[in-house]
Amino acid sequence: MSKLLVTGGTRFVSRYTAEYYVQKGHEVYVLNRNSRPQPEGVTLIEGDRRHLGDQLRGHHFDAVLDITAYQRQDITGLLTGLDSFDTYIMVSSSAVYPDTGVQPFAEDAPLGENKFWGGYGVGKLEAERELLRQVPGAYILRPPYLYGPGNNVYREAFVFDCAMADRKFYLPKDGDMKLQFFHVRDLCRFMDVILEQQPDCHIFNVGNRDSVSVRDWAGLCYAAAGKQAEFVPVYADCDQRNYFSFYPYEYYLDVTEQYRLMAEVTPLSEGLRESCLWYEQHRDEVGKKPYFSYIDEHFV
């Protein structure tokens, strides 16, 4: 049994991570402001990671699983408050790769601002750099779009809503744009690999090797809900984010290094079925966007 600190612990990735390690029998501490219900089986450290004072003094953690570092100050605040730890893993983002870069993005590709992700990507990049400056042996994971049970972002849940309401699905153009996904459980499984093997490589792109077109992705979402999709292509000159869950940005991560250490990942169809089952019981936990209103006003 290890003693782990998970930052966050109340929403999607951080909550799933905390619950995953509780189920594996570890001693899990979560650090958050206690503004939402906590996972079962954790020990709460209530506080702001940027202003911790002595709250973590006296604690030694076998691993820090940092899910909620979005800016440089998040790193400096936590490291100032931590007493001691063995392994530090930060979940970063593929948003650190500029949209003008050469794809597929490898871990040593140039980093910089991505016009689609803006300040989010810049903040993640600054957090990465600060962490490696202070903890050169830290591990950094860069996932593409994460999905799975607990996802509070209105992506696959939007398609499930369309399917359950027997609505047609409006695709950007022919739906050929490709996306790359990674199940949140596989993210945790890869953190297991790092904790167990302590690999020499310290920065990893993580994700399913195969990308998928948005048409095929939406079709899998409908199938997960027990329905068959009927598609309507949209060629109108409008912002697709008004009616679709993703930016008009296709990118691809090279995940060769991840696959050297963990070759098995959750099939997208299986992961989406799990996501749909979760969503049917937790609809109020997802932040909805007014896609239906826009579609009904402009396309129907």
Residue frames as qw, qx, qy, qz and C-alpha x, y, z in Angstrom:
[[0.000, 0.888, 0.459, 0.000, 0.00, 0.00, 0.00],
 [0.423, 0.201, 0.010, 0.884, 1.29, 3.44, -0.96],
 [0.068, -0.723, -0.401, 0.558, 0.43, 6.85, 0.43],
 [0.351, 0.370, 0.489, 0.707, -0.71, 9.04, -2.46],
 [0.072, 0.564, 0.251, -0.784, -1.68, 12.69, -2.81],
 [0.301, 0.490, 0.661, 0.482, -4.19, 13.47, -5.57],
 [0.021, 0.218, 0.086, -0.972, -4.80, 17.13, -6.33],
 [0.503, -0.067, -0.361, -0.783, -8.47, 17.84, -6.87],
 [0.012, 0.033, 0.972, -0.233, -10.53, 14.72, -6.38],
 [0.360, 0.406, 0.566, -0.621, -14.04, 16.06, -6.96],
 [0.614, 0.619, -0.010, -0.490, -14.42, 16.29, -10.77],
 [0.835, 0.495, -0.189, -0.151, -13.83, 13.87, -13.66],
 [0.697, 0.439, -0.510, 0.247, -10.12, 12.99, -14.01],
 [0.021, 0.468, -0.649, 0.600, -9.03, 13.81, -10.47],
 [0.718, -0.206, 0.343, -0.569, -12.07, 12.12, -8.91],
 [0.943, 0.214, -0.213, -0.141, -11.67, 9.04, -11.08],
 [0.493, 0.498, -0.607, 0.375, -7.98, 8.90, -10.15],
 [0.291, -0.411, 0.595, -0.626, -8.70, 9.12, -6.43],
 [0.861, -0.045, 0.213, -0.460, -11.39, 6.43, -6.63],
 [0.822, 0.397, -0.408, -0.009, -9.17, 4.21, -8.79],
 [0.353, 0.438, -0.690, 0.456, -6.39, 4.18, -6.21],
 [0.539, -0.291, 0.480, -0.628, -8.76, 3.76, -3.27],
 [0.936, 0.110, -0.017, -0.334, -10.13, 0.66, -4.99],
 [0.730, 0.415, -0.504, 0.201, -6.59, -0.64, -5.41],
 [0.791, -0.469, -0.335, 0.206, -6.11, -0.43, -1.65],
 [0.477, 0.277, -0.209, 0.808, -3.84, 2.61, -1.41],
 [0.250, -0.662, -0.430, 0.561, -3.97, 5.33, 1.22],
 [0.296, 0.520, 0.396, 0.696, -5.30, 8.27, -0.80],
 [0.135, -0.597, -0.302, 0.731, -5.27, 11.91, 0.28],
 [0.324, 0.664, 0.463, 0.490, -7.04, 14.53, -1.83],
 [0.253, -0.349, -0.150, 0.890, -6.28, 18.23, -1.81],
 [0.028, 0.532, 0.534, 0.656, -9.16, 20.56, -2.67],
 [0.121, -0.274, 0.205, -0.932, -11.31, 23.35, -1.27],
 [0.040, 0.268, 0.902, -0.336, -14.08, 20.98, -0.13],
 [0.353, 0.239, -0.003, -0.904, -16.70, 22.72, -2.25],
 [0.734, 0.111, -0.439, -0.507, -18.10, 19.44, -3.68],
 [0.917, -0.298, 0.181, -0.194, -18.75, 15.95, -2.32],
 [0.086, -0.653, 0.748, 0.082, -15.59, 13.91, -1.78],
 [0.693, 0.171, -0.668, -0.212, -14.88, 10.40, -3.07],
 [0.861, -0.467, 0.038, -0.199, -15.44, 7.59, -0.60],
 [0.947, -0.130, -0.030, 0.293, -12.41, 6.25, 1.17],
 [0.504, 0.532, -0.147, 0.665, -10.12, 9.28, 0.83],
 [0.435, -0.592, -0.334, 0.591, -8.62, 11.58, 3.43],
 [0.244, 0.878, 0.245, 0.331, -9.39, 15.21, 2.66],
 [0.443, -0.307, -0.110, 0.835, -6.81, 17.95, 3.04],
 [0.181, 0.877, 0.442, 0.051, -8.93, 21.07, 2.67],
 [0.325, -0.670, 0.122, 0.656, -7.06, 24.00, 1.18],
 [0.511, 0.845, -0.045, -0.148, -5.95, 26.09, -1.76],
 [0.909, 0.059, 0.085, 0.403, -2.92, 24.60, -3.46],
 [0.402, 0.667, -0.060, 0.624, -1.47, 28.07, -4.00],
 [0.197, -0.635, 0.346, -0.662, -1.69, 29.00, -0.31],
 [0.790, -0.170, -0.587, -0.041, -1.08, 25.85, 1.72],
 [0.398, -0.743, 0.366, -0.394, 0.85, 27.07, 4.73],
 [0.142, -0.436, 0.868, -0.192, 1.73, 24.09, 6.95],
 [0.831, 0.032, 0.146, -0.536, -1.15, 21.82, 5.94],
 [0.912, 0.288, -0.289, -0.039, 1.10, 19.23, 4.27],
 [0.065, 0.660, -0.665, 0.342, 3.95, 19.44, 6.76],
 [0.503, -0.294, 0.739, -0.337, 4.75, 16.11, 8.33],
 [0.873, 0.317, 0.284, -0.239, 3.35, 14.15, 5.39],
 [0.131, -0.432, 0.758, 0.471, 5.58, 12.02, 3.21],
 [0.797, 0.396, 0.162, -0.427, 3.86, 10.83, 0.03],
 [0.669, -0.072, 0.653, 0.347, 5.06, 7.91, -2.05],
 [0.305, 0.293, 0.566, 0.708, 3.60, 9.74, -5.05],
 [0.201, 0.527, 0.218, -0.796, 1.99, 13.05, -5.91],
 [0.320, 0.406, 0.750, 0.412, -0.55, 12.69, -8.72],
 [0.015, 0.460, 0.111, -0.881, -1.06, 16.27, -9.85],
 [0.309, 0.508, 0.757, 0.272, -4.21, 16.45, -11.95],
 [0.034, 0.910, 0.411, -0.024, -5.08, 20.12, -11.40],
 [0.393, -0.498, 0.171, 0.753, -1.95, 22.08, -12.35],
 [0.468, 0.759, 0.430, 0.138, -3.12, 24.64, -14.90],
 [0.214, 0.930, -0.126, 0.272, -0.60, 27.44, -14.39],
 [0.509, 0.410, -0.539, 0.531, 2.91, 27.99, -13.08],
 [0.283, -0.485, 0.407, -0.721, 1.57, 29.29, -9.76],
 [0.911, -0.214, -0.069, -0.345, -0.19, 25.98, -9.18],
 [0.852, 0.172, -0.384, 0.310, 3.17, 24.24, -9.25],
 [0.243, 0.454, -0.449, 0.730, 5.04, 26.75, -7.11],
 [0.550, -0.462, 0.187, -0.670, 2.27, 26.82, -4.52],
 [0.962, -0.168, -0.130, -0.168, 2.08, 23.05, -4.16],
 [0.771, 0.250, -0.391, 0.436, 5.83, 22.49, -4.10],
 [0.004, -0.540, 0.388, -0.747, 6.22, 25.19, -1.46],
 [0.683, -0.392, 0.192, -0.586, 3.66, 23.44, 0.71],
 [0.947, 0.027, -0.316, -0.046, 4.84, 19.85, 0.22],
 [0.571, -0.699, 0.431, 0.002, 7.18, 18.32, 2.77],
 [0.158, -0.444, 0.831, 0.295, 8.57, 15.25, 1.00],
 [0.857, 0.334, 0.173, -0.352, 7.62, 12.79, -1.74],
 [0.630, -0.202, 0.659, 0.357, 9.15, 10.13, -3.93],
 [0.311, 0.235, 0.692, 0.608, 7.47, 10.37, -7.35],
 [0.238, 0.547, 0.204, -0.776, 5.68, 13.31, -8.93],
 [0.290, 0.306, 0.770, 0.479, 3.35, 12.81, -11.92],
 [0.216, 0.457, 0.129, -0.853, 1.68, 15.79, -13.58],
 [0.459, 0.514, 0.702, 0.177, -1.18, 15.38, -16.03],
 [0.039, -0.405, 0.198, 0.892, -0.57, 18.04, -18.64],
 [0.602, 0.610, 0.379, -0.349, -2.19, 18.27, -22.08],
 [0.623, 0.279, 0.494, 0.538, -1.62, 17.95, -25.81],
 [0.137, 0.956, 0.252, 0.057, -2.55, 21.65, -25.89],
 [0.426, -0.737, 0.264, 0.453, 1.15, 22.45, -25.28],
 [0.522, 0.047, 0.597, 0.607, 1.87, 21.67, -28.95],
 [0.184, 0.473, -0.059, -0.860, 1.31, 24.62, -31.32],
 [0.713, 0.493, 0.419, -0.269, -1.30, 24.23, -34.03],
 [0.471, 0.799, -0.310, -0.209, 1.38, 25.13, -36.60],
 [0.386, -0.537, 0.747, 0.064, 3.65, 22.23, -35.59],
 [0.473, 0.303, -0.748, -0.354, 4.51, 19.17, -37.65],
 [0.786, -0.178, 0.375, -0.458, 2.32, 16.16, -36.85],
 [0.674, -0.610, -0.410, -0.072, 2.24, 13.62, -35.39],
 [0.158, -0.841, 0.342, -0.389, 3.56, 15.42, -32.34],
 [0.779, -0.022, -0.532, 0.331, 6.37, 13.53, -30.60],
 [0.566, -0.726, -0.282, 0.268, 7.41, 14.35, -27.05],
 [0.507, -0.369, 0.126, 0.769, 10.45, 16.31, -28.26],
 [0.287, 0.652, 0.464, 0.527, 8.47, 18.41, -30.75],
 [0.124, 0.225, -0.148, 0.955, 8.61, 22.21, -30.35],
 [0.159, -0.610, -0.720, 0.290, 6.17, 23.57, -27.78],
 [0.064, 0.008, 0.056, 0.996, 4.24, 26.81, -27.89],
 [0.404, 0.288, 0.356, -0.792, 0.90, 28.57, -28.05],
 [0.134, 0.286, 0.887, 0.337, -1.95, 26.79, -29.80],
 [0.195, -0.113, -0.125, -0.966, -4.54, 29.21, -31.18],
 [0.572, -0.352, -0.601, -0.433, -7.39, 26.82, -30.45],
 [0.663, -0.440, -0.551, 0.251, -6.48, 26.31, -26.79],
 [0.027, -0.852, 0.024, -0.522, -5.11, 29.77, -26.05],
 [0.220, -0.690, 0.474, -0.501, -4.37, 30.47, -22.40],
 [0.926, -0.263, 0.179, -0.205, -5.17, 26.93, -21.30],
 [0.915, 0.270, -0.097, 0.284, -2.31, 25.49, -23.34],
 [0.274, 0.701, -0.338, 0.565, 0.08, 28.30, -22.39],
 [0.544, -0.622, 0.334, -0.453, -0.70, 27.77, -18.73],
 [0.989, -0.108, 0.103, -0.007, -0.09, 24.04, -18.97],
 [0.735, 0.487, -0.200, 0.427, 3.23, 24.66, -20.71],
 [0.015, -0.720, 0.381, -0.580, 4.37, 27.11, -18.04],
 [0.785, -0.460, 0.267, -0.316, 3.34, 24.62, -15.35],
 [0.971, 0.154, -0.055, 0.177, 5.37, 21.88, -17.04],
 [0.506, 0.610, -0.293, 0.534, 8.46, 24.07, -17.24],
 [0.316, -0.687, 0.371, -0.539, 8.22, 25.15, -13.62],
 [0.931, -0.283, 0.158, -0.168, 7.79, 21.58, -12.45],
 [0.907, 0.253, -0.095, 0.324, 10.82, 20.34, -14.38],
 [0.209, 0.731, -0.327, 0.562, 12.85, 23.29, -13.12],
 [0.451, -0.589, 0.439, -0.507, 12.12, 22.40, -9.52],
 [0.779, -0.163, 0.585, -0.153, 11.72, 18.63, -9.82],
 [0.271, 0.543, -0.640, -0.471, 13.84, 17.45, -12.78],
 [0.016, -0.085, 0.995, 0.057, 12.84, 13.84, -12.15],
 [0.524, 0.304, 0.459, -0.650, 9.10, 14.48, -12.36],
 [0.280, 0.216, 0.853, 0.384, 6.93, 12.73, -14.93],
 [0.330, 0.389, 0.034, -0.860, 4.65, 14.61, -17.33],
 [0.370, 0.314, 0.860, 0.156, 1.76, 13.04, -19.25],
 [0.216, 0.319, -0.188, -0.903, 0.23, 14.74, -22.29],
 [0.395, 0.343, 0.852, -0.031, -3.14, 13.21, -23.21],
 [0.079, -0.243, -0.510, -0.821, -5.44, 14.11, -26.11],
 [0.557, -0.343, -0.079, -0.752, -9.20, 14.21, -25.39],
 [0.011, -0.075, 0.924, -0.374, -9.92, 12.25, -22.22],
 [0.637, -0.200, -0.293, -0.685, -13.24, 10.46, -21.89],
 [0.398, -0.060, -0.894, 0.195, -14.94, 7.92, -19.70],
 [0.435, -0.682, -0.586, -0.033, -17.32, 7.71, -16.73],
 [0.422, -0.651, -0.257, 0.576, -17.43, 10.98, -14.84],
 [0.341, 0.148, 0.295, 0.880, -16.74, 13.26, -17.79],
 [0.038, 0.706, 0.493, -0.507, -18.50, 16.51, -16.94],
 [0.033, 0.417, -0.357, -0.835, -17.61, 18.15, -20.28],
 [0.680, 0.458, 0.368, -0.438, -20.45, 18.10, -22.81],
 [0.134, 0.469, -0.731, -0.478, -18.79, 15.98, -25.52],
 [0.183, -0.067, -0.957, -0.215, -19.91, 12.37, -25.76],
 [0.123, 0.411, 0.731, -0.531, -22.81, 13.26, -23.45],
 [0.351, 0.459, -0.081, -0.812, -24.13, 15.63, -26.12],
 [0.381, 0.195, -0.765, -0.481, -24.17, 12.81, -28.66],
 [0.075, -0.206, -0.949, 0.228, -25.84, 10.50, -26.16],
 [0.260, 0.453, 0.418, -0.744, -28.55, 13.14, -25.71],
 [0.412, 0.374, -0.422, -0.716, -29.03, 13.30, -29.48],
 [0.289, 0.057, -0.936, -0.194, -29.30, 9.53, -29.68],
 [0.008, 0.292, 0.852, -0.434, -31.69, 9.19, -26.76],
 [0.324, 0.528, 0.260, -0.740, -33.95, 11.88, -28.25],
 [0.630, 0.391, 0.633, 0.224, -33.86, 10.19, -31.70],
 [0.187, 0.901, -0.057, -0.387, -32.41, 13.31, -33.25],
 [0.782, 0.542, -0.029, 0.306, -30.31, 13.52, -36.40],
 [0.614, -0.574, 0.080, 0.536, -26.68, 14.39, -35.83],
 [0.382, 0.923, -0.009, 0.032, -25.24, 17.50, -37.50],
 [0.823, -0.191, 0.168, 0.508, -21.64, 16.97, -38.56],
 [0.023, -0.798, 0.264, 0.541, -19.08, 19.57, -39.60],
 [0.356, 0.521, -0.606, -0.485, -18.86, 19.06, -43.37],
 [0.776, 0.116, -0.558, -0.269, -18.48, 15.34, -44.19],
 [0.798, -0.545, 0.170, -0.195, -17.32, 14.43, -40.69],
 [0.863, 0.327, -0.275, 0.268, -13.86, 13.41, -41.87],
 [0.027, -0.766, 0.449, -0.460, -12.00, 15.42, -39.22],
 [0.789, -0.079, -0.587, 0.161, -10.10, 13.00, -36.98],
 [0.405, -0.748, 0.284, -0.442, -9.73, 13.06, -33.21],
 [0.547, 0.195, -0.761, 0.290, -7.65, 11.10, -30.73],
 [0.651, -0.594, -0.025, -0.472, -8.99, 9.86, -27.39],
 [0.355, 0.235, -0.815, 0.394, -7.79, 8.20, -24.19],
 [0.642, -0.557, -0.477, -0.223, -9.92, 6.52, -21.54],
 [0.274, -0.781, 0.330, -0.455, -9.43, 7.95, -18.05],
 [0.915, -0.342, 0.212, -0.044, -8.90, 4.43, -16.70],
 [0.855, 0.329, -0.021, 0.400, -6.03, 3.94, -19.14],
 [0.116, 0.805, -0.262, 0.520, -4.52, 7.19, -17.89],
 [0.635, -0.620, 0.353, -0.296, -4.55, 5.74, -14.37],
 [0.983, 0.008, 0.135, 0.126, -3.18, 2.43, -15.62],
 [0.638, 0.578, -0.167, 0.481, -0.27, 4.26, -17.20],
 [0.226, -0.781, 0.358, -0.460, 0.39, 6.08, -13.95],
 [0.913, -0.327, 0.233, -0.078, 0.59, 2.60, -12.41],
 [0.874, 0.349, -0.029, 0.337, 3.25, 1.70, -14.97],
 [0.238, 0.760, -0.282, 0.534, 5.29, 4.78, -14.09],
 [0.544, -0.667, 0.338, -0.380, 5.03, 4.15, -10.36],
 [0.960, -0.163, 0.229, 0.008, 6.04, 0.53, -10.77],
 [0.854, 0.306, 0.115, 0.404, 8.75, 0.84, -13.43],
 [0.272, -0.837, 0.109, 0.463, 10.15, 4.37, -12.91],
 [0.772, 0.470, 0.261, 0.338, 11.06, 4.60, -16.63],
 [0.507, -0.210, 0.119, 0.827, 14.02, 6.64, -17.86],
 [0.045, 0.437, 0.420, 0.794, 11.76, 8.70, -20.13],
 [0.093, -0.340, -0.589, 0.727, 9.97, 11.40, -18.16],
 [0.388, 0.377, 0.022, -0.841, 7.62, 13.01, -20.70],
 [0.248, 0.164, 0.931, 0.209, 4.98, 10.87, -22.40],
 [0.500, 0.036, -0.282, -0.818, 2.28, 11.49, -24.92],
 [0.253, 0.099, 0.934, -0.233, -0.56, 9.17, -23.93],
 [0.581, 0.338, 0.012, -0.740, -3.58, 8.13, -25.94],
 [0.841, 0.261, 0.471, -0.043, -5.09, 5.52, -28.21],
 [0.415, -0.241, 0.562, 0.674, -2.76, 4.94, -31.13],
 [0.190, 0.409, 0.715, 0.535, -5.60, 5.08, -33.64],
 [0.189, 0.200, 0.135, -0.952, -7.46, 8.31, -34.26],
 [0.239, 0.477, 0.845, 0.011, -11.09, 8.29, -35.34],
 [0.001, -0.346, -0.362, -0.865, -13.18, 10.48, -37.64],
 [0.279, 0.018, 0.425, -0.861, -15.86, 12.54, -35.94],
 [0.703, 0.032, -0.354, -0.616, -18.43, 10.69, -38.05],
 [0.672, 0.001, -0.738, 0.056, -17.26, 7.33, -36.73],
 [0.135, 0.051, -0.659, 0.738, -16.95, 8.68, -33.19],
 [0.481, -0.007, 0.155, -0.863, -20.52, 10.00, -33.23],
 [0.748, 0.032, -0.525, -0.406, -21.71, 6.70, -34.69],
 [0.498, 0.019, -0.794, 0.349, -20.07, 4.83, -31.82],
 [0.135, -0.029, 0.483, -0.865, -21.75, 7.17, -29.34],
 [0.673, 0.005, -0.157, -0.722, -25.15, 6.43, -30.88],
 [0.719, 0.050, -0.687, -0.092, -24.40, 2.71, -30.81],
 [0.228, 0.085, -0.743, 0.624, -23.46, 2.96, -27.13],
 [0.379, 0.075, 0.360, -0.849, -26.93, 4.37, -26.53],
 [0.445, 0.249, 0.857, -0.071, -28.51, 1.56, -28.55],
 [0.466, 0.768, 0.233, -0.372, -29.32, 3.75, -31.54],
 [0.655, 0.219, 0.417, 0.591, -28.16, 4.24, -35.12],
 [0.106, -0.576, 0.000, 0.810, -27.01, 7.67, -36.21],
 [0.485, 0.698, 0.446, 0.281, -28.49, 9.59, -39.11],
 [0.444, -0.369, 0.056, 0.815, -26.07, 12.29, -40.18],
 [0.319, 0.904, 0.276, 0.063, -26.62, 15.72, -41.67],
 [0.624, 0.042, 0.030, 0.780, -23.51, 17.45, -43.06],
 [0.059, -0.933, -0.222, 0.276, -23.17, 21.15, -42.27],
 [0.617, 0.260, 0.205, 0.714, -21.37, 23.28, -44.86],
 [0.055, -0.950, -0.245, -0.188, -22.72, 26.60, -43.63],
 [0.420, 0.462, -0.305, 0.719, -20.21, 29.33, -42.84],
 [0.544, -0.730, 0.018, -0.412, -20.59, 29.30, -39.08],
 [0.075, -0.560, 0.748, -0.347, -18.56, 28.42, -36.00],
 [0.668, -0.069, -0.717, -0.187, -18.91, 24.65, -35.57],
 [0.210, -0.012, -0.753, 0.624, -18.57, 25.09, -31.82],
 [0.449, -0.058, 0.112, -0.885, -22.13, 26.44, -31.89],
 [0.862, 0.033, -0.086, -0.498, -23.47, 22.98, -32.74],
 [0.891, 0.171, -0.398, 0.134, -20.59, 20.54, -32.23],
 [0.730, -0.675, -0.038, 0.099, -18.42, 19.61, -29.25],
 [0.742, -0.254, 0.216, 0.581, -14.95, 20.13, -30.73],
 [0.034, 0.773, -0.230, -0.591, -12.90, 22.86, -32.33],
 [0.810, 0.582, -0.006, -0.072, -12.19, 22.58, -36.08],
 [0.004, -0.772, 0.634, -0.042, -8.72, 21.31, -35.27],
 [0.990, 0.055, -0.127, -0.034, -7.33, 17.91, -36.19],
 [0.019, 0.753, -0.637, 0.162, -4.18, 16.78, -34.45],
 [0.960, 0.001, -0.279, -0.034, -2.38, 13.54, -33.78],
 [0.397, -0.754, 0.511, -0.115, 0.00, 12.51, -31.00],
 [0.638, 0.349, -0.684, 0.055, 2.78, 10.00, -31.45],
 [0.706, -0.532, 0.269, -0.383, 2.22, 7.59, -28.55],
 [0.769, 0.326, -0.544, 0.084, 4.98, 5.13, -29.41],
 [0.158, 0.396, -0.704, 0.568, 6.72, 5.54, -26.05],
 [0.627, -0.191, 0.378, -0.654, 3.52, 4.87, -24.13],
 [0.926, 0.152, -0.150, -0.312, 2.87, 1.72, -26.16],
 [0.497, 0.432, -0.709, 0.253, 6.36, 0.42, -25.39],
 [0.044, -0.200, 0.751, -0.628, 5.32, 0.27, -21.74],
 [0.437, 0.293, 0.675, -0.518, 1.55, -0.26, -22.03],
 [0.016, 0.059, -0.739, -0.671, 0.30, -1.74, -25.27],
 [0.108, -0.494, -0.850, -0.150, -3.30, -2.51, -24.28],
 [0.142, 0.038, 0.176, -0.973, -5.86, 0.28, -24.17],
 [0.407, 0.408, 0.690, -0.438, -9.63, 0.34, -23.83],
 [0.228, 0.339, 0.688, 0.600, -11.38, 0.01, -27.22],
 [0.131, -0.048, 0.008, -0.990, -13.28, 3.19, -27.96],
 [0.547, -0.295, -0.546, -0.562, -16.57, 1.35, -28.44],
 [0.610, -0.349, -0.668, 0.244, -16.25, -0.29, -25.03],
 [0.274, -0.149, -0.347, 0.884, -15.25, 2.93, -23.30],
 [0.267, -0.150, -0.195, -0.932, -18.18, 4.81, -24.80],
 [0.602, -0.385, -0.644, -0.274, -20.62, 2.15, -23.60],
 [0.501, -0.335, -0.561, 0.568, -19.26, 2.64, -20.07],
 [0.076, -0.028, -0.074, 0.994, -19.60, 6.39, -20.49],
 [0.412, -0.291, -0.447, -0.739, -23.19, 6.12, -21.65],
 [0.609, -0.421, -0.670, 0.050, -24.15, 3.89, -18.73],
 [0.364, -0.271, -0.403, 0.795, -22.62, 6.41, -16.33],
 [0.074, -0.079, -0.143, -0.984, -24.34, 9.35, -18.04],
 [0.452, -0.419, -0.640, -0.458, -27.76, 7.75, -17.80],
 [0.592, -0.555, -0.536, 0.232, -27.41, 7.89, -14.01],
 [0.434, -0.507, -0.134, 0.733, -25.61, 11.25, -13.71],
 [0.358, 0.660, 0.421, 0.509, -27.09, 13.61, -16.30],
 [0.193, -0.966, -0.152, -0.077, -27.14, 16.53, -13.90],
 [0.643, -0.594, 0.208, 0.436, -23.37, 16.32, -13.37],
 [0.565, 0.194, 0.429, 0.678, -22.51, 17.36, -16.93],
 [0.008, 0.578, 0.072, -0.812, -22.29, 21.02, -17.93],
 [0.529, 0.562, 0.615, 0.160, -24.70, 21.33, -20.85],
 [0.114, -0.308, 0.260, 0.908, -24.24, 23.76, -23.74],
 [0.519, 0.515, 0.328, -0.598, -27.02, 25.20, -25.94],
 [0.132, -0.187, 0.792, 0.566, -26.22, 23.12, -29.02],
 [0.207, 0.469, 0.856, 0.066, -29.81, 22.02, -29.49],
 [0.140, 0.814, 0.305, -0.475, -31.12, 25.57, -29.50],
 [0.003, 0.607, -0.455, -0.651, -28.64, 26.60, -32.18],
 [0.158, 0.016, 0.911, 0.382, -29.36, 23.55, -34.31],
 [0.195, 0.609, 0.760, -0.112, -33.13, 24.01, -34.09],
 [0.108, 0.830, 0.131, -0.531, -32.87, 27.68, -34.93],
 [0.078, 0.693, -0.468, -0.543, -30.42, 27.45, -37.83],
 [0.032, 0.276, -0.893, -0.353, -30.61, 23.98, -39.37],
 [0.242, 0.288, 0.915, -0.146, -33.94, 22.31, -38.68]]
